[in-house]
Amino acid sequence: MGFALISLVLGLWSEHGTIIFISVALWGLTFGGAATLLQTALAQAAGKQGVDIVMPINTFLLCLLPGVLKGMDFVHPRSVK
């Protein structure tokens, strides 16, 4: 619910910097724990026999890290001296 509301706010008032910063912070709070919650729910649902099938999701999440870091570099480039 929070994610949908924040998406709507960003769509309607994306020209206001303060609203963008507040919305992104709230979006992180509402959506940021999704990966951990998904991993926990899948491991519990799989049981002891199937947990080894579920754990490769950690590898998937680690594969996302380079893209996140590159995106951060794109938004806020590091100065090379």
C-alpha positions in Angstrom: 0.0 0.0 0.0 2.8 2.4 1.0 4.7 1.6 -2.2 1.7 2.3 -4.4 1.0 5.6 -2.6 4.6 6.8 -2.9 4.6 5.9 -6.6 1.5 8.0 -7.1 3.0 10.9 -5.2 6.2 10.7 -7.3 4.2 10.6 -10.5 2.1 13.6 -9.6 4.6 15.9 -7.8 8.0 14.9 -9.3 9.0 18.6 -9.8 9.4 19.3 -6.1 12.8 18.3 -4.7 11.6 18.0 -1.1 8.8 15.7 -2.0 11.1 13.5 -4.1 13.6 13.1 -1.2 10.9 12.3 1.4 9.1 9.9 -1.0 12.4 8.1 -1.8 13.1 7.7 1.9 9.6 6.4 2.6 9.9 4.1 -0.4 13.1 2.6 1.0 11.4 2.0 4.3 8.4 0.3 2.7 10.2 -1.7 0.0 13.7 -2.0 1.4 13.1 -5.1 3.5 11.4 -7.0 0.7 14.5 -9.1 -0.2 15.1 -10.2 3.4 11.4 -11.0 3.9 11.2 -12.9 0.6 14.3 -15.0 1.5 13.0 -15.8 5.0 9.5 -16.7 3.7 11.0 -19.0 1.0 13.3 -20.7 3.3 10.5 -21.4 5.8 8.2 -22.6 3.1 10.8 -24.9 1.6 11.6 -26.7 4.8 14.8 -28.4 5.6 14.9 -30.5 2.4 14.3 -27.6 0.0 16.3 -24.8 1.7 19.3 -25.5 -0.5 17.2 -24.8 -3.6 16.0 -21.4 -2.1 19.4 -20.1 -1.0 20.7 -19.3 -4.5 18.5 -16.2 -4.3 21.3 -14.8 -2.2 23.6 -15.1 -5.2 21.0 -13.3 -7.3 20.9 -10.5 -4.8 24.7 -10.2 -4.8 24.6 -10.1 -8.6 22.4 -6.9 -8.3 25.1 -5.2 -6.2 27.3 -4.1 -9.2 24.3 -2.5 -10.9 23.4 -0.7 -7.7 26.9 0.6 -7.3 27.1 1.7 -11.0 23.7 3.5 -10.6 25.1 5.3 -7.5 28.1 6.3 -9.5 25.9 7.6 -12.3 23.8 9.6 -10.0 26.7 10.9 -7.9 30.0 10.5 -9.8 33.1 10.2 -7.8 35.7 12.8 -8.6 39.0 11.3 -9.8 42.1 13.3 -8.6 
